[in-house]
Amino acid sequence: MPRHQKDEKPNTPVPLGCIRAYFGDYYRTFTQSLEKSLIDSLLNLYTYGECNYDNYYNIAIHRCDSFFVFSIYLSGYSLDSLPLNQPLPEVYGKYPQINFYPFSHSGWGYPDYYSLAYYNKKCVLIITDKTDDILSGSFDGMLISSTGNLLPISEGEFRIKVLRKKIPCIQSN
């Protein structure tokens, strides 16, 4: 098979609303929202809520290009307590998750749906700024498909505005 020469990375700051990274030797830029509305009302969201026994936090960031969707989830992390300029620690109930898939296959089980391969190489995700709920940062890691195919991602960077949404605590009887 012919070898692909590594794409050149842009030498510009990450624009607002952008996620970009190397996927192997191919550099991809994701700038489109999955929703075709004026704001990213559901797909770049920080949800939080408090119950008597537990707190719930989730940060979901989604962007796409013409063919693929790229998602970053930060489960268990409060937006206000995210550490800056250091890898997010993975502890019980708190972890980053990254997914990459074509528009036509949005669930695990498809051979071209990739998610983090925790056992192979941990994801390194660093938040560098969170001013005005605009998250900026970097990431790299190894993705795996349901069939075991590996896809390295490297030199990833993002700059996304997230919206806050409080989820009410529903008490069961």
C-alpha positions in Angstrom: 0.0 0.0 0.0 1.2 3.5 -0.7 2.4 5.3 2.4 0.8 8.6 3.4 3.1 11.5 4.1 2.1 13.1 7.4 -0.3 16.0 7.0 1.0 19.4 8.1 -0.5 20.8 11.3 -1.8 24.4 11.1 0.5 26.9 12.8 -2.4 29.0 14.1 -4.3 29.2 17.4 -7.3 26.9 17.7 -10.4 28.9 16.7 -13.4 29.1 18.9 -15.7 26.1 18.2 -13.0 23.9 16.9 -11.5 20.4 17.8 -8.5 19.3 15.8 -6.0 16.4 15.9 -3.9 13.9 14.1 -5.6 10.6 13.4 -2.5 8.5 12.6 -0.8 10.7 10.0 -4.0 12.4 8.9 -4.9 15.8 10.4 -8.6 16.5 10.8 -10.4 19.6 11.9 -14.0 19.5 13.3 -15.7 22.9 13.3 -19.4 22.1 12.6 -22.1 21.6 15.2 -24.2 18.5 14.9 -27.3 20.7 15.5 -28.2 23.1 12.7 -29.4 25.9 14.9 -28.1 29.2 16.0 -26.6 27.9 19.2 -25.1 24.6 20.4 -28.0 24.1 22.9 -27.6 20.4 23.6 -24.3 19.2 22.3 -21.7 21.4 24.0 -23.2 21.3 27.4 -22.2 21.2 31.1 -24.9 19.5 33.1 -24.9 19.4 36.9 -27.2 18.8 39.8 -27.2 18.0 43.5 -29.1 15.4 45.4 -29.0 14.6 49.1 -26.6 11.8 48.5 -24.6 12.5 45.4 -23.5 15.1 42.8 -23.9 14.7 39.1 -21.6 16.4 36.6 -21.0 15.8 32.9 -19.3 17.9 30.2 -20.2 16.9 26.7 -18.4 18.4 23.6 -19.3 17.4 20.1 -18.1 18.6 16.7 -18.1 17.2 13.2 -16.8 17.7 9.7 -18.4 16.6 6.5 -18.0 12.9 7.3 -17.2 12.2 10.9 -18.2 13.1 14.5 -15.8 13.7 17.3 -16.9 13.8 20.9 -15.2 14.5 24.2 -17.0 13.6 27.5 -15.7 14.6 30.9 -17.7 12.5 33.3 -17.8 13.3 37.0 -15.9 16.6 36.7 -17.4 19.9 37.8 -16.7 22.7 35.3 -15.6 25.0 38.1 -13.2 22.5 39.7 -11.4 21.3 36.6 -7.7 21.4 37.2 -5.7 23.6 34.8 -2.4 22.7 33.0 -2.2 19.1 34.2 -3.6 15.8 32.9 -7.1 15.2 34.2 -6.7 12.5 36.9 -8.7 9.3 36.4 -10.3 8.3 39.6 -13.5 6.2 40.3 -16.4 8.0 38.7 -14.3 10.7 37.0 -12.8 10.1 33.6 -12.4 11.6 30.1 -14.0 9.7 27.1 -13.3 10.3 23.4 -15.4 8.9 20.5 -14.8 9.2 16.8 -17.3 7.8 14.2 -18.9 8.4 10.8 -22.3 10.1 10.8 -23.9 6.8 9.7 -22.7 4.8 12.7 -23.3 6.4 16.0 -23.0 3.4 18.3 -20.4 0.9 19.7 -20.5 -2.3 17.7 -19.9 -0.8 14.2 -16.4 -1.5 13.0 -15.7 2.1 12.2 -16.9 3.5 15.6 -13.8 4.2 17.8 -13.6 4.9 21.5 -10.7 5.2 23.9 -8.6 2.1 24.4 -8.0 2.5 28.1 -6.0 -0.8 28.4 -3.6 0.2 25.6 -2.7 3.8 26.2 -4.4 6.2 28.6 -6.0 9.3 27.3 -4.1 12.4 28.3 -6.5 15.3 28.4 -5.4 18.7 29.7 -7.6 21.8 30.3 -5.5 24.9 29.7 -8.2 27.5 30.1 -11.9 27.7 31.2 -12.5 31.5 31.1 -16.2 32.4 30.5 -17.0 28.7 30.1 -14.8 28.4 27.0 -12.8 25.2 27.5 -9.4 25.1 25.8 -7.1 22.2 26.0 -5.1 19.4 24.5 -5.5 15.6 24.3 -3.9 12.4 22.9 -4.6 8.7 23.3 -5.3 5.5 21.5 -8.8 4.7 20.1 -10.1 1.2 19.4 -13.0 -0.1 17.4 -15.3 -3.0 18.4 -13.3 -5.2 16.0 -10.0 -4.3 17.7 -8.6 -1.9 15.2 -6.4 0.8 16.8 -6.3 4.4 15.8 -3.8 6.7 17.5 -4.8 10.4 18.1 -2.1 12.9 18.9 -1.5 16.7 19.1 -5.2 17.2 19.7 -6.5 20.6 20.7 -9.9 22.2 21.3 -11.6 25.5 22.2 -15.3 25.1 22.8 -17.9 27.2 24.6 -20.0 25.1 26.9 -23.5 26.0 28.2 -24.5 25.3 31.8 -27.7 23.4 32.5 -28.8 22.4 36.0 -30.6 19.1 36.2 -33.2 19.0 39.0 -32.9 16.3 41.5 -35.9 13.9 41.4 -36.6 12.1 44.6 -38.2 8.7 44.3 -40.8 7.6 46.8 
